[in-house]
Amino acid sequence: MIFNIHNLLSVFDAEALIQYGGLLLVFLVVYGTTGLFFCFFIPTGAFTFTAGIYTATGVLPYNIVTVCILLVIASVSGNITGYWFGKKTGPILYKREDSRFFKHQHLTTAKSFYEKYGWLALSLGLFLPVIRTFSPIVSGIIKLDFRRFLLLTFLGSVLWIVSFTLAGYAIGRIPALKPWLNYFVIGFLVLVTIPLIIWVRKELIKLKKENSLKS
């Protein structure tokens, strides 16, 4: 079977969905991927990027400032939901015995990472697929100080939403670039997320080894 790049690009093609659901759909996508663990697979960056483009072209009849504010609210609300869920389920996980898919060492490693790089995980972590979904849940599980959590997620949400949405808005102001939209989305996501994913992975492995030596 010959690989068709359009099959890959279609995963990031949020145009039809936004045209159908409007800004409300983008709001729900941002909320879901930051607060509901079963929404981790949704390419939120593609939605926020495309929302910026559609705001510039008039498909979404809103001011860019309004769009950014609403999506920041969605992100912060989602993070609070994830934190609450983690706080409620945390005691159950700590009482659970080790199994093939769950080990208490994973919680210890996560706690060590948050104690050392909590500001990074909760702010820049929003740029990373999957991590943006589970980061607030883990914060709730390890009972990270809520005021600190709220401040970091707010700052991270502003940085994440504004950068993606304004990048799309800038592209939308140049109609000649529209045929290359999908490539811009993928390129932007790769440039932002890959370096962070590599760094986080290295740090988690390092902390896991350190915790193993202590135990």
Residue frames as a rotation matrix with the C-alpha (Angstrom) as fourth column:
MET 1
0.577 0.817 0.000 0.00
0.817 -0.577 0.000 0.00
0.000 0.000 -1.000 0.00
ILE 2
-0.313 -0.686 0.657 1.45
0.652 -0.658 -0.377 3.35
0.691 0.310 0.653 -1.03
PHE 3
-0.326 0.141 -0.935 1.58
0.849 -0.390 -0.355 5.82
-0.415 -0.910 0.007 1.84
ASN 4
0.055 0.447 0.893 -0.64
0.708 -0.648 0.281 8.79
0.704 0.617 -0.352 1.13
ILE 5
-0.851 -0.495 -0.176 0.43
0.473 -0.577 -0.666 11.94
0.228 -0.650 0.725 2.96
HIS 6
-0.505 0.735 0.453 -3.10
-0.452 -0.672 0.586 13.30
0.735 0.091 0.672 2.63
ASN 7
0.337 0.593 -0.731 -4.26
0.344 0.646 0.682 10.59
0.876 -0.481 0.014 5.04
LEU 8
-0.329 -0.548 -0.769 -1.87
0.933 -0.062 -0.355 12.00
0.146 -0.834 0.532 7.62
LEU 9
-0.958 -0.076 0.275 -2.81
0.079 -0.997 -0.001 15.60
0.274 0.020 0.962 6.91
SER 10
-0.163 0.984 0.066 -6.51
-0.033 -0.073 0.997 14.81
0.986 0.160 0.044 7.24
VAL 11
0.028 0.111 -0.993 -5.95
0.922 0.381 0.069 14.08
0.386 -0.918 -0.091 10.93
PHE 12
-0.617 -0.382 -0.688 -4.97
0.649 -0.741 -0.170 17.73
-0.445 -0.552 0.706 11.37
ASP 13
-0.820 0.347 0.454 -7.62
0.192 -0.581 0.791 19.13
0.539 0.736 0.410 9.05
ALA 14
-0.641 0.566 -0.519 -9.98
0.623 -0.013 -0.782 20.90
-0.449 -0.825 -0.344 11.46
GLU 15
-0.978 0.175 -0.111 -11.51
-0.207 -0.838 0.505 23.15
-0.005 0.518 0.856 8.80
ALA 16
-0.450 0.861 -0.235 -14.79
-0.006 0.261 0.965 21.28
0.893 0.436 -0.112 8.21
LEU 17
-0.166 0.364 -0.917 -15.35
0.909 0.417 0.001 20.69
0.382 -0.833 -0.400 11.92
ILE 18
-0.724 -0.145 -0.675 -14.83
0.479 -0.809 -0.340 24.34
-0.497 -0.569 0.655 12.82
GLN 19
-0.897 0.440 -0.029 -17.07
-0.304 -0.569 0.765 25.46
0.320 0.695 0.644 9.96
TYR 20
-0.191 0.860 -0.473 -19.78
0.271 0.509 0.817 23.20
0.943 0.028 -0.331 11.38
GLY 21
0.247 0.292 -0.924 -19.30
0.913 0.250 0.324 23.75
0.325 -0.923 -0.205 15.11
GLY 22
0.619 0.002 0.786 -17.81
0.053 -0.998 -0.039 27.24
0.784 0.066 -0.618 15.17
LEU 23
-0.223 -0.751 0.621 -15.96
-0.580 -0.410 -0.704 28.72
0.784 -0.517 -0.344 18.12
LEU 24
0.474 0.482 0.737 -18.00
-0.879 0.304 0.367 26.62
-0.048 -0.822 0.568 20.56
LEU 25
0.962 -0.137 -0.234 -16.46
0.076 0.965 -0.250 23.45
0.260 0.223 0.939 19.11
VAL 26
0.086 -0.989 0.121 -12.93
0.079 -0.114 -0.990 24.84
0.993 0.094 0.068 19.46
PHE 27
-0.052 -0.002 0.999 -13.74
-0.895 -0.444 -0.047 25.83
0.443 -0.896 0.021 23.05
LEU 28
0.794 0.456 0.401 -14.92
-0.589 0.740 0.325 22.29
-0.149 -0.494 0.856 23.84
VAL 29
0.733 -0.603 -0.313 -11.86
0.245 0.664 -0.706 20.74
0.634 0.441 0.635 22.15
VAL 30
-0.208 -0.834 0.511 -9.47
-0.302 -0.442 -0.845 22.86
0.930 -0.330 -0.160 24.24
TYR 31
0.132 0.339 0.931 -11.44
-0.985 -0.056 0.160 22.10
0.107 -0.939 0.327 27.41
GLY 32
0.939 0.342 -0.034 -11.59
-0.340 0.939 0.057 18.38
0.051 -0.042 0.998 26.66
THR 33
0.557 -0.780 -0.285 -7.91
0.308 0.513 -0.801 17.91
0.771 0.359 0.526 25.88
THR 34
-0.435 -0.720 0.541 -6.84
-0.324 -0.436 -0.840 19.71
0.840 -0.541 -0.044 29.05
GLY 35
-0.405 0.330 0.853 -9.38
-0.914 -0.143 -0.379 18.19
-0.003 -0.933 0.359 31.41
LEU 36
0.640 0.693 0.332 -10.80
-0.659 0.717 -0.227 14.90
-0.395 -0.074 0.916 30.14
PHE 37
-0.195 -0.882 0.428 -8.37
-0.485 0.466 0.740 11.99
-0.853 -0.063 -0.519 29.90
PHE 38
0.040 0.264 0.964 -10.29
0.566 0.789 -0.240 10.29
-0.823 0.555 -0.118 27.07
CYS 39
0.954 0.300 -0.019 -9.75
0.169 -0.587 -0.792 13.32
-0.249 0.752 -0.610 24.79
PHE 40
0.296 -0.937 -0.186 -5.94
-0.035 -0.205 0.978 13.04
-0.954 -0.283 -0.094 24.78
PHE 41
-0.232 -0.428 0.874 -5.80
0.744 0.501 0.442 12.02
-0.627 0.753 0.202 21.10
ILE 42
0.744 0.602 0.289 -7.42
0.646 -0.541 -0.538 15.18
-0.168 0.587 -0.792 19.68
PRO 43
-0.272 -0.899 0.344 -4.91
0.947 -0.313 -0.068 17.44
0.169 0.307 0.937 17.83
THR 44
0.473 0.561 -0.679 -5.77
0.741 -0.670 -0.037 20.61
-0.476 -0.486 -0.733 19.73
GLY 45
-0.375 -0.722 -0.581 -2.98
0.223 -0.679 0.700 22.61
-0.900 0.133 0.416 18.11
ALA 46
-0.835 0.109 0.540 -4.60
0.546 0.044 0.836 22.15
0.067 0.993 -0.096 14.71
PHE 47
0.177 0.984 0.008 -7.90
0.956 -0.174 0.235 23.51
0.233 -0.034 -0.972 16.04
THR 48
0.440 -0.039 -0.897 -6.43
0.502 -0.818 0.281 26.59
-0.745 -0.574 -0.340 17.71
PHE 49
-0.663 -0.740 -0.110 -4.19
0.245 -0.354 0.903 27.29
-0.707 0.572 0.416 14.71
THR 50
-0.665 0.485 0.568 -7.10
0.686 0.097 0.721 26.96
0.295 0.869 -0.397 12.29
ALA 51
0.379 0.798 -0.468 -9.32
0.911 -0.410 0.039 29.06
-0.161 -0.442 -0.883 14.57
GLY 52
-0.087 -0.520 -0.850 -6.77
0.260 -0.836 0.484 31.84
-0.962 -0.179 0.207 14.19
ILE 53
-0.932 -0.258 0.256 -6.87
0.283 -0.074 0.956 31.51
-0.228 0.963 0.142 10.42
TYR 54
-0.299 0.910 0.288 -10.66
0.868 0.134 0.479 31.53
0.397 0.393 -0.829 10.31
THR 55
0.340 0.341 -0.877 -10.79
0.713 -0.701 0.004 34.57
-0.613 -0.627 -0.481 12.57
ALA 56
-0.524 -0.641 -0.560 -8.50
0.071 -0.689 0.722 36.40
-0.849 0.338 0.406 10.14
THR 57
-0.974 0.114 0.195 -10.56
0.206 0.095 0.974 35.37
0.092 0.989 -0.116 7.10
GLY 58
-0.626 0.766 0.145 -13.94
-0.777 -0.628 -0.038 36.10
0.062 -0.136 0.989 8.70
VAL 59
-0.354 0.494 -0.794 -15.22
-0.042 0.840 0.541 32.52
0.934 0.224 -0.277 8.81
LEU 60
-0.123 0.289 -0.949 -15.36
0.979 0.193 -0.068 32.95
0.163 -0.938 -0.307 12.58
PRO 61
0.181 0.292 0.939 -17.06
0.381 -0.901 0.206 36.32
0.907 0.320 -0.275 13.11
TYR 62
0.865 0.048 -0.499 -15.17
0.498 -0.190 0.846 37.24
-0.054 -0.981 -0.188 16.26
ASN 63
0.689 -0.690 0.222 -12.37
-0.649 -0.723 -0.236 39.56
0.323 0.019 -0.946 17.27
ILE 64
0.160 -0.715 -0.681 -9.02
0.010 0.691 -0.723 37.75
0.987 0.109 0.118 17.68
VAL 65
-0.703 -0.384 0.599 -8.76
-0.536 -0.269 -0.801 39.04
0.468 -0.883 -0.017 21.27
THR 66
0.167 0.871 0.461 -12.17
-0.983 0.183 0.010 37.54
-0.076 -0.455 0.887 22.09
VAL 67
0.703 0.046 -0.710 -11.15
-0.313 0.916 -0.251 34.19
0.638 0.399 0.658 20.58
CYS 68
-0.305 -0.922 -0.240 -7.92
-0.048 0.266 -0.963 34.08
0.951 -0.282 -0.125 22.58
ILE 69
-0.583 0.126 0.803 -9.64
-0.791 -0.315 -0.525 35.02
0.187 -0.941 0.283 25.86
LEU 70
0.495 0.862 0.110 -12.36
-0.868 0.488 0.091 32.37
0.025 -0.141 0.990 25.44
LEU 71
0.603 -0.317 -0.732 -9.83
-0.088 0.886 -0.456 29.65
0.793 0.339 0.506 24.59
VAL 72
-0.589 -0.773 0.236 -7.63
-0.291 -0.069 -0.954 30.60
0.754 -0.630 -0.184 27.55
ILE 73
-0.185 0.631 0.754 -10.71
-0.980 -0.060 -0.191 30.26
-0.076 -0.774 0.629 29.77
ALA 74
0.766 0.467 -0.442 -11.37
-0.544 0.837 -0.060 26.83
0.342 0.286 0.895 28.21
SER 75
0.078 -0.847 -0.526 -7.79
-0.019 0.527 -0.850 25.73
0.997 0.077 0.025 28.90
VAL 76
-0.723 -0.336 0.604 -7.76
-0.550 -0.250 -0.797 26.92
0.419 -0.908 -0.004 32.52
SER 77
0.180 0.885 0.430 -11.19
-0.979 0.202 -0.006 25.37
-0.092 -0.420 0.903 33.15
GLY 78
0.700 0.034 -0.713 -10.02
-0.317 0.910 -0.267 22.08
0.640 0.413 0.648 31.65
ASN 79
-0.358 -0.920 -0.162 -6.90
-0.117 0.217 -0.969 22.07
0.926 -0.328 -0.185 33.81
ILE 80
-0.523 0.252 0.814 -8.97
-0.850 -0.231 -0.474 22.65
0.068 -0.940 0.335 36.95
THR 81
0.612 0.784 -0.099 -11.24
-0.785 0.618 0.041 19.75
0.093 0.053 0.994 35.96
GLY 82
0.401 -0.554 -0.730 -8.22
-0.073 0.775 -0.628 17.49
0.913 0.305 0.270 35.43
TYR 83
-0.647 -0.649 0.400 -6.73
-0.398 -0.160 -0.903 18.54
0.650 -0.744 -0.155 38.78
TRP 84
-0.093 0.723 0.685 -10.02
-0.990 0.004 -0.138 17.81
-0.102 -0.691 0.715 40.56
PHE 85
0.774 0.372 -0.513 -10.26
-0.491 0.864 -0.114 14.39
0.401 0.340 0.851 38.89
GLY 86
-0.009 -0.881 -0.474 -6.70
-0.019 0.474 -0.880 13.54
1.000 0.001 -0.021 39.87
LYS 87
-0.644 -0.208 0.736 -7.23
-0.670 -0.312 -0.674 14.66
0.370 -0.927 0.061 43.46
LYS 88
0.287 0.859 0.423 -10.31
-0.948 0.318 -0.002 12.46
-0.136 -0.401 0.906 43.76
THR 89
0.893 0.070 -0.444 -8.73
-0.228 0.922 -0.312 9.37
0.388 0.380 0.840 42.17
GLY 90
0.035 -0.989 0.142 -5.27
-0.671 -0.129 -0.730 9.78
0.741 -0.070 -0.668 43.74
PRO 91
-0.146 -0.082 0.986 -6.03
-0.946 0.304 -0.114 7.96
-0.291 -0.949 -0.122 47.01
ILE 92
0.827 0.498 0.260 -7.33
-0.385 0.840 -0.383 4.99
-0.409 0.216 0.886 45.04
LEU 93
0.711 -0.615 -0.340 -4.11
-0.225 0.259 -0.939 4.77
0.666 0.745 0.046 43.00
TYR 94
-0.172 -0.831 0.529 -1.87
-0.842 -0.155 -0.517 5.00
0.512 -0.534 -0.673 46.06
LYS 95
0.055 0.275 0.960 -3.75
-0.800 0.588 -0.122 2.08
-0.598 -0.761 0.252 47.63
ARG 96
0.881 0.344 -0.325 -3.58
-0.473 0.629 -0.617 0.02
-0.007 0.697 0.717 44.47
GLU 97
0.415 -0.743 0.525 -1.05
0.061 0.598 0.799 -2.80
-0.908 -0.300 0.293 44.26
ASP 98
-0.338 -0.645 -0.685 1.60
-0.715 -0.297 0.633 -2.90
-0.611 0.704 -0.361 41.55
SER 99
0.558 0.495 0.666 0.60
0.133 0.739 -0.660 -4.62
-0.819 0.457 0.347 38.33
ARG 100
-0.042 -0.580 0.813 1.86
0.922 0.292 0.255 -5.01
-0.385 0.760 0.523 34.79
PHE 101
0.044 0.165 0.985 0.45
0.755 -0.651 0.076 -1.66
0.654 0.741 -0.153 33.73
PHE 102
0.683 0.203 0.702 0.69
-0.221 -0.858 0.464 0.23
0.696 -0.472 -0.541 37.01
LYS 103
0.049 -0.713 -0.699 3.58
0.848 0.399 -0.348 0.73
0.527 -0.576 0.625 39.41
HIS 104
0.799 0.257 -0.544 3.88
0.559 -0.651 0.514 3.05
-0.222 -0.714 -0.664 42.38
GLN 105
-0.206 -0.966 -0.154 7.30
0.718 -0.256 0.647 3.98
-0.665 0.023 0.747 41.07
HIS 106
-0.341 0.159 0.927 5.57
0.824 -0.424 0.376 5.83
0.453 0.892 0.013 38.24
LEU 107
0.754 0.649 0.103 3.80
0.485 -0.655 0.580 8.06
0.444 -0.387 -0.808 40.77
THR 108
0.536 -0.645 -0.545 7.07
0.535 -0.240 0.810 8.64
-0.653 -0.726 0.216 42.62
THR 109
-0.474 -0.726 0.498 8.81
0.838 -0.199 0.508 9.60
-0.270 0.658 0.703 39.38
ALA 110
0.051 0.597 0.800 5.99
0.707 -0.587 0.393 11.94
0.705 0.546 -0.453 38.43
LYS 111
0.891 0.282 -0.356 6.08
0.454 -0.529 0.717 13.57
0.013 -0.800 -0.600 41.86
SER 112
0.086 -0.949 -0.302 9.84
0.656 -0.174 0.735 14.08
-0.750 -0.261 0.607 41.63
PHE 113
-0.483 -0.231 0.844 9.48
0.856 -0.328 0.400 15.60
0.184 0.916 0.356 38.18
TYR 114
0.418 0.749 0.513 6.79
0.570 -0.657 0.494 18.02
0.707 0.086 -0.702 39.37
GLU 115
0.773 -0.210 -0.598 8.79
0.503 -0.372 0.780 19.02
-0.386 -0.904 -0.182 42.44
LYS 116
-0.235 -0.969 -0.078 11.76
0.594 -0.206 0.778 19.82
-0.769 0.137 0.624 40.20
TYR 117
-0.982 -0.151 0.116 10.09
0.175 -0.476 0.862 21.03
-0.075 0.867 0.493 37.00
GLY 118
-0.270 0.961 -0.064 6.50
0.775 0.178 -0.606 21.71
-0.571 -0.213 -0.793 37.98
TRP 119
0.026 0.251 -0.968 6.53
-0.199 -0.947 -0.251 25.13
-0.980 0.199 0.025 36.39
LEU 120
-0.727 -0.387 -0.567 7.65
-0.618 0.011 0.786 23.60
-0.298 0.922 -0.248 33.10
ALA 121
-0.905 0.387 0.177 5.23
0.415 0.893 0.173 20.67
-0.091 0.230 -0.969 33.11
LEU 122
-0.098 0.953 -0.285 2.24
0.771 -0.108 -0.628 22.90
-0.630 -0.282 -0.724 33.82
SER 123
0.246 0.148 -0.958 3.13
-0.289 -0.932 -0.218 25.74
-0.925 0.330 -0.187 31.47
LEU 124
-0.358 -0.454 -0.816 5.18
-0.906 -0.043 0.422 24.53
-0.227 0.890 -0.396 28.52
GLY 125
-0.845 0.074 0.530 3.66
0.041 0.996 -0.074 21.07
-0.534 -0.041 -0.845 28.96
LEU 126
0.177 0.973 -0.150 0.51
-0.060 -0.141 -0.988 22.46
-0.982 0.184 0.033 27.36
PHE 127
0.088 -0.225 -0.970 2.38
-0.950 -0.312 -0.014 22.49
-0.299 0.923 -0.241 24.05
LEU 128
-0.838 -0.527 -0.137 2.78
-0.545 0.814 0.201 18.70
0.006 0.243 -0.970 24.21
PRO 129
0.098 0.874 -0.476 0.02
-0.697 0.402 0.594 16.30
0.711 0.274 0.648 23.08
VAL 130
0.277 0.154 -0.948 -0.98
0.395 0.881 0.259 13.77
0.876 -0.447 0.184 25.76
ILE 131
-0.633 -0.569 -0.524 1.09
0.714 -0.168 -0.680 15.59
0.299 -0.805 0.513 28.42
ARG 132
-0.834 0.357 0.421 -1.31
-0.372 -0.927 0.050 18.55
0.408 -0.115 0.906 28.30
THR 133
0.155 0.952 -0.263 -4.13
-0.387 0.304 0.871 16.11
0.909 -0.033 0.416 29.11
PHE 134
0.502 0.048 -0.864 -2.52
0.527 0.775 0.349 14.13
0.686 -0.630 0.364 31.91
SER 135
-0.563 -0.797 0.219 -0.38
0.337 -0.463 -0.820 16.85
0.755 -0.388 0.530 33.50
PRO 136
-0.341 0.465 0.817 -3.24
-0.753 -0.656 0.058 18.41
0.563 -0.595 0.574 35.52
ILE 137
0.703 0.601 -0.381 -4.46
-0.300 0.736 0.607 14.95
0.645 -0.312 0.697 36.53
VAL 138
0.121 -0.765 -0.633 -1.03
0.676 0.530 -0.511 14.03
0.727 -0.366 0.581 37.89
SER 139
-0.658 -0.337 0.673 -0.90
-0.141 -0.823 -0.550 17.40
0.740 -0.457 0.494 39.68
GLY 140
0.208 0.838 0.504 -4.11
-0.819 -0.133 0.558 16.51
0.535 -0.529 0.659 41.46
ILE 141
0.689 0.022 -0.725 -2.92
0.144 0.975 0.166 13.00
0.710 -0.219 0.669 42.29
ILE 142
-0.199 -0.869 -0.453 0.24
0.786 0.135 -0.603 14.25
0.585 -0.477 0.656 44.01
LYS 143
0.618 0.613 -0.492 -1.76
0.786 -0.500 0.364 17.15
-0.023 -0.612 -0.791 45.55
LEU 144
-0.512 -0.759 0.402 0.33
0.788 -0.602 -0.132 19.96
0.342 0.249 0.906 44.14
ASP 145
-0.583 0.278 -0.763 -0.43
0.406 -0.714 -0.570 23.32
-0.704 -0.642 0.304 45.80
PHE 146
0.165 0.782 0.601 -3.57
0.931 0.077 -0.356 24.50
-0.325 0.618 -0.716 44.03
ARG 147
0.766 0.112 -0.632 -2.67
0.044 -0.991 -0.123 28.21
-0.641 0.067 -0.765 43.98
ARG 148
-0.265 -0.933 -0.242 0.68
-0.424 -0.113 0.899 27.46
-0.866 0.341 -0.366 42.38
PHE 149
-0.528 0.170 0.832 -1.03
0.627 0.739 0.247 25.05
-0.572 0.652 -0.497 39.98
LEU 150
0.524 0.847 0.090 -3.59
0.719 -0.383 -0.579 27.68
-0.456 0.368 -0.810 38.98
LEU 151
0.509 -0.407 -0.758 -0.97
-0.342 -0.904 0.256 30.38
-0.790 0.129 -0.600 38.38
LEU 152
-0.553 -0.826 0.107 1.24
-0.266 0.297 0.917 28.14
-0.790 0.479 -0.384 36.25
THR 153
-0.388 0.475 0.790 -1.62
0.795 0.606 0.025 26.75
-0.467 0.638 -0.613 34.18
PHE 154
0.697 0.623 -0.356 -2.97
0.390 -0.746 -0.540 30.26
-0.602 0.237 -0.763 33.59
LEU 155
0.182 -0.727 -0.663 0.41
-0.580 -0.623 0.524 31.53
-0.794 0.289 -0.535 32.37
GLY 156
-0.730 -0.465 0.500 0.90
0.037 0.704 0.709 28.39
-0.682 0.536 -0.497 30.29
SER 157
0.048 0.854 0.518 -2.58
0.814 0.267 -0.515 28.65
-0.578 0.447 -0.683 28.80
VAL 158
0.705 0.166 -0.689 -2.00
-0.105 -0.937 -0.333 32.25
-0.701 0.307 -0.643 27.75
LEU 159
-0.242 -0.909 -0.339 1.33
-0.633 -0.117 0.765 31.38
-0.735 0.400 -0.547 26.13
TRP 160
-0.700 -0.012 0.714 -0.02
0.319 0.889 0.328 28.26
-0.639 0.457 -0.618 24.41
ILE 161
0.253 0.921 0.298 -3.31
0.773 -0.007 -0.635 29.67
-0.582 0.390 -0.713 23.12
VAL 162
0.649 -0.003 -0.761 -1.95
-0.211 -0.962 -0.176 33.05
-0.731 0.274 -0.625 22.04
SER 163
-0.396 -0.895 -0.205 1.07
-0.505 0.026 0.863 31.61
-0.766 0.446 -0.463 20.20
PHE 164
-0.688 0.166 0.707 -0.95
0.521 0.790 0.322 29.02
-0.505 0.590 -0.630 18.23
THR 165
0.344 0.935 0.081 -3.94
0.769 -0.231 -0.596 31.25
-0.539 0.267 -0.799 17.54
LEU 166
0.544 -0.193 -0.817 -1.90
-0.302 -0.953 0.023 34.29
-0.783 0.234 -0.577 16.52
ALA 167
-0.636 -0.761 0.133 0.32
-0.195 0.324 0.926 32.13
-0.747 0.563 -0.354 14.32
GLY 168
-0.387 0.600 0.700 -2.81
0.847 0.531 0.013 30.95
-0.364 0.598 -0.714 12.49
TYR 169
0.608 0.631 -0.482 -4.16
0.449 -0.774 -0.447 34.50
-0.655 0.056 -0.753 12.40
ALA 170
-0.011 -0.715 -0.700 -0.94
-0.437 -0.626 0.646 35.73
-0.899 0.313 -0.306 10.76
ILE 171
-0.845 -0.261 0.467 -1.13
0.226 0.618 0.753 32.99
-0.485 0.742 -0.463 8.12
GLY 172
-0.033 0.952 0.305 -4.82
0.900 0.161 -0.406 33.78
-0.436 0.261 -0.862 7.53
ARG 173
0.440 0.150 -0.885 -3.94
-0.003 -0.986 -0.168 37.36
-0.898 0.076 -0.433 6.68
ILE 174
-0.460 -0.629 -0.626 -2.02
-0.727 -0.138 0.673 36.04
-0.510 0.765 -0.394 3.66
PRO 175
0.535 0.838 0.112 -4.56
-0.619 0.478 -0.623 34.21
-0.576 0.264 0.774 1.41
ALA 176
0.379 -0.431 -0.819 -1.85
-0.803 0.288 -0.522 32.90
0.461 0.855 -0.237 -0.94
LEU 177
-0.674 -0.713 0.194 -0.62
-0.699 0.529 -0.481 30.61
0.240 -0.460 -0.855 1.85
LYS 178
0.125 0.841 0.527 -3.99
-0.929 0.286 -0.236 28.86
-0.349 -0.460 0.817 2.36
PRO 179
0.682 0.154 -0.715 -3.16
-0.510 0.801 -0.315 25.84
0.524 0.579 0.625 0.08
TRP 180
-0.234 -0.875 -0.425 -0.20
-0.061 0.449 -0.891 25.15
0.970 -0.183 -0.158 2.36
LEU 181
0.244 0.422 0.873 -2.25
-0.818 -0.394 0.419 25.36
0.520 -0.817 0.249 5.56
ASN 182
0.974 0.204 -0.104 -1.96
-0.127 0.861 0.493 21.70
0.190 -0.466 0.864 6.56
TYR 183
0.326 -0.931 -0.163 1.80
0.627 0.342 -0.699 21.76
0.707 0.126 0.696 6.09
PHE 184
-0.255 -0.365 0.895 2.09
-0.347 -0.830 -0.437 24.87
0.902 -0.422 0.085 8.26
VAL 185
0.626 0.576 0.526 0.05
-0.707 0.135 0.694 23.19
0.329 -0.806 0.492 11.00
ILE 186
0.912 -0.303 -0.277 2.20
0.345 0.931 0.118 20.05
0.222 -0.203 0.954 11.02
GLY 187
0.052 -0.962 0.267 5.44
0.495 -0.208 -0.844 22.00
0.867 0.176 0.465 10.76
PHE 188
-0.034 0.002 0.999 4.48
-0.609 -0.793 -0.019 24.32
0.793 -0.609 0.029 13.60
LEU 189
0.856 0.430 0.288 3.46
-0.491 0.500 0.714 21.42
0.163 -0.752 0.639 15.85
VAL 190
0.723 -0.636 -0.270 6.66
0.565 0.769 -0.298 19.49
0.397 0.062 0.916 15.14
LEU 191
-0.111 -0.826 0.552 8.98
0.227 -0.562 -0.796 22.45
0.968 0.037 0.250 15.73
VAL 192
0.056 0.211 0.976 7.31
-0.782 -0.598 0.174 23.28
0.621 -0.773 0.132 19.03
THR 193
0.754 0.493 0.435 6.68
-0.656 0.528 0.539 19.82
0.036 -0.691 0.722 20.49
ILE 194
0.750 -0.436 -0.496 9.47
0.168 0.852 -0.495 17.46
0.639 0.288 0.713 19.40
PRO 195
-0.284 -0.926 0.250 12.32
-0.112 -0.227 -0.967 19.16
0.952 -0.303 -0.040 21.34
LEU 196
-0.153 0.300 0.942 10.17
-0.956 -0.285 -0.065 19.30
0.249 -0.910 0.330 24.49
ILE 197
0.853 0.511 -0.103 9.15
-0.486 0.851 0.199 15.66
0.190 -0.120 0.974 24.19
ILE 198
0.379 -0.807 -0.453 12.77
0.230 0.556 -0.798 14.55
0.896 0.198 0.397 23.88
TRP 199
-0.490 -0.606 0.627 13.84
-0.400 -0.483 -0.779 16.63
0.775 -0.632 -0.006 26.88
VAL 200
0.183 0.656 0.732 10.95
-0.977 0.038 0.209 15.48
0.109 -0.754 0.648 29.11
ARG 201
0.874 0.134 -0.467 11.61
-0.179 0.982 -0.053 11.84
0.452 0.130 0.883 28.24
LYS 202
-0.026 -0.978 -0.206 15.28
0.174 0.198 -0.965 12.15
0.984 -0.061 0.165 29.19
GLU 203
-0.499 -0.139 0.855 14.44
-0.692 -0.530 -0.490 13.82
0.522 -0.836 0.168 32.49
LEU 204
0.542 0.776 0.322 11.83
-0.830 0.434 0.352 11.19
0.133 -0.458 0.879 33.41
ILE 205
0.687 -0.383 -0.617 14.30
0.154 0.907 -0.391 8.38
0.710 0.174 0.683 32.73
LYS 206
-0.373 -0.886 0.274 16.92
-0.038 -0.280 -0.959 10.18
0.927 -0.369 0.071 34.83
LEU 207
-0.265 0.361 0.894 14.53
-0.920 -0.371 -0.122 10.69
0.288 -0.855 0.431 37.75
LYS 208
0.787 0.567 -0.243 13.35
-0.503 0.818 0.279 7.09
0.357 -0.097 0.929 37.55
LYS 209
0.262 -0.794 -0.548 16.92
0.324 0.607 -0.725 5.87
0.909 0.012 0.417 37.94
GLU 210
-0.590 -0.489 0.643 17.56
-0.355 -0.557 -0.750 8.25
0.725 -0.671 0.155 40.85
ASN 211
0.151 0.751 0.643 14.42
-0.973 -0.003 0.233 7.07
0.177 -0.661 0.730 42.67
SER 212
0.782 0.081 -0.619 15.40
-0.130 0.991 -0.035 3.43
0.610 0.108 0.785 42.08
LEU 213
-0.205 -0.958 -0.201 18.76
0.218 0.156 -0.963 4.01
0.954 -0.241 0.177 43.74
LYS 214
-0.521 0.061 0.852 17.12
-0.711 -0.583 -0.393 5.67
0.473 -0.810 0.347 46.76
SER 215
0.488 0.841 0.235 14.66
-0.850 0.397 0.345 2.82
0.197 -0.368 0.909 47.30
